[in-house]
Amino acid sequence: MAGRWVLRPASLAAGLLLWQVLTATGARVWLRFDQLPTVVEVAQRFAVQVVLPEFHQDLASSLGRIGAGFSLAALLGTALGVAVARSRLLNDLLGPLLEVARPIPAIALVPIAILLFPTDEQGIVFITFVAAFFPILVSTRHAVRALPTIWEDAIRTMGGNRRQVLTRVVLPGTLPGVFGGLSVGVGVSWICVISAEMISGRFGVGYRTWQAYTVVDYPGVVVGMVTIGLLGWLTSAAVELLGRRATRWLPREARA
């Protein structure tokens, strides 16, 4: 266990060292590392930006959009996934619509969001919602359908009704699959919210990163990329931690 906590920061440090060497020496090994800022330059720019009010405003804007869109997607995606998997009528009614809409990239809906919603903020939240909705829906649906039928038969044999089947068997049994979809969904949400901010936002990490690119501020661009990576990692880790806490009653293999 101790070796893992040494290996992980060591691998990150090795990557940063390689980046510094390649960029500081202006290496050209097919890729043009001489065009990229060094680790030192990025660290210096990050130290400057992290104390600016605009940086914290951008963080708050992006996190607020993720929080609103992802929360809606988690609620609706989980509920609809269970409903479609449990009801043949709903599956026949909604299944074709969902399957046609699912392959459409959420970022491709930006023009539709601009036309539909009165403000850019609402449109960006909508894009974030769509990005997370389908991974959560599909993961939940598959988790419900994968439940052993003997579990439901057992509780019905003991006199359980439909509500008890849902609350005692279906929902607890699908938790690992649901949290798998939530983990994927939050990552996809970050990809799409950043892209939406670049296209139509006025604040946010994605907007600030694009602004840095337009003025040829490459250290600022990398600072934005690093910030996005850290935010995505922290939110995904929070979802996975919540999932482990919610499924502590399962065997370790099932939680994984």
N, C-alpha and C positions, 0 to 999 in steps of 0.2 A: 504493500500500500504506500509506504513512504517513497519507494522508487518511482511510482507514478507521479507524485507531486514534484519530484525533481525532474523527471523526464519532460513533463508538459511545459514548464517555463523554459527548460533548456532548448526544446525544439523551437519555441517562439523566439528566443534570443538568437538561435542559429539563423533563423530566417531573416531577422532584422540585420544581423551582421552581414549576411550575404547581400542583402539589399544595399547596405551602406558601401560595401566594397565595390559592387558593380556600378553604382551610380557615382561614387567619388572618383573612380578611375576612368569613368566615361567608356565603359566596356561596350563593344559592338560585336556580339556573338550572334549574328542574324538579327536579334532584337537590339534596339537602340536604347541602351540604358543611359546614355549621355543626355537624353532628353528629359529624364525623370529627376525630380528633386531627391536629395539625399535624406536619410533618416534624421540627421541632425537638423536640416532645414525644416522638415515637417514638424519635428518636435518643437523647434523655436516658434513656428507659426501657431502651433496648437497652444503653446503657453501664452501667446498674445491673444488669441481668439477666445480662450476659455474664460477670460475675465471680462469680456465685452457683454453688455446687456443683450445685444442682438443674438449672440450665441445661445443664451438661455431662453430667449424668446423663440428661437427656432426649435430648440429641444422641446419646449412646452407645446408648440404648435404640432410638431410631428407626433409626439406621444399622445396628445389629445385626439388627433385623427385616428391613430392606431387604436386607442382605447375605445372610441365610439364605434368605429367600423367593426373591429374584431369582437367586441362584446355582443353587438347585434348578430354577427355571423355565428358566434358560439351558441347563442340562444336559439335562433331560427334554424341553423344548420343541424343542431342536435335534435331538436323537436321534430323537424320535418324528416330527418333521416330515420328516426324511430317510427314515425307515422307511415312513411312510404314502405318501410320494411315489414310492418305489421299488418297493413291494410292492402288487400289486393285491389280494391276500388281506387284508393288514392294512388297506388302505383300505376294503374292503367290511366288514370286521369292526369297525373302530374309527371310521371316518368318520362314520356316523350319530350315534353317541354324542357325538363331539366337536362336531359341528355343532349338535346340540340344546343342549349345555352352553355353547357359545361365546357366544351372545347374552345369557346371564344375567350381570348386573353382579356383579362380585366382591363389592362391598359388600353386596349382597342376601343373600350367603351367611353373613353374621355370625351370625344365629340358628342356622344349621346348624353353624357352627364352635363356637359355645358348647355345643351339644348333643354334638358329636362329640369334642371335645378336653378333656382333664382340666384344662388351665390356659388362662387368657386369652392368655398369651404364645404358646402353640402355635397357638391360633386366629388370632391376628393374623398370625403367619408364614404360616399357610395362606392367608389372604386375600391377602397380598402375593404369594404363589406363584401363585395363580389369576389375579391381575391381570396378571402378566407372562407367564404361560404361553401364553395364546392368541395374543397378538401375535407372540411368537417362533415358535410352532408354524406359524401361517398364513404368516408371511413366509418361513420356511425351506421350507415345502412348495411355495410358489409359485416360490421361487428354484430349487429342484431341478427342477421341471417346466419351467422356462423355459430350462434348459440346452440348447444345440444338440445334437441327437442325433449330429451328425457328430463331435463330440469323443469320445464313447464309442465310436463305430464305429472311429475312428482308432486308439485304444489297443487295441481288441480285434484289429484287423487286425495290429497289431505283436506280438500274442501275450499281451496283458494279460489277467489273470483278473479276477474280480469284486471281489476285495479291492483290486487296483490301480486298477480303475475308480473305486471309492469313494474311495480315498486320493489319487489323482492327478488325478481329474477332478471328481467330484461335490463333495467337501468344499471344495477350493480355489475351484471355480467358484461356489459358493453363498455364499461369505464376505460379499460386499457385501450380499446380501439378508438374511443372518443378522444382521449387525450393524445393519442397518436395523430389524429386529424387536427386537433388544436395546435400541436407543435408544428406541423407542416403549415397549417393555415397562418400562424403568426409570422412565419418566415416569408411566405408569399405576400402577406400584407405589406411587409416592409419594402419588398421589391417594387410593388405597385404604388404604394403611397409616395415613395421617393420619385418614381417616374412621373406620377401625376403632379407632384409639386414642381418638378422641372418644367412641365408643360403649362400648367395653369395656376400655380400657387403664387402667393405673395410673401409668405413666410414659410419656414420649415428648413430642415437640413438639406433636402433635395433642391429646393429653390436656391439656397445659399451656395451649394456646390456648383450648380449650373452658372450662377452669377460669377463665381470665381473663374470658371472656365472661359466665359465670354470676355473677361479682362486679362486672360492669359496668366492667371495666378495659379500656377500648378501646385505649389505647396498648399494653397487653400483648397484646391480640388482634393488632394490626398487627405487633408484633414477632414474634409466632409466624408470621404469614403471610409476612413477609420472610424469616425463617429457613427456612421450608419452600421458598420460591422459590430461595434460595441453595443449599440442599442438593440440590434437584432439578436445578438448573443444573449444579452441580459434578459430580454423578454422571453426568448425561447427557453432559457434556463429556468425562469420563473414558472412557466407553464409546466415544464417537466417536473419541477419540484412539487408543484401543486398536485400533479398526477400521481407522483409517488406517495404523497401524503394521503391522497384519496383512495389509493389501492393498497394500503399497508396490510390489509387482511389477505391479499393474494399471495401465493408463493412467489419467490423472487423471480423465477423464470417467467411467470405470467406477467409480472409488472414490467420486466424488460421488454 
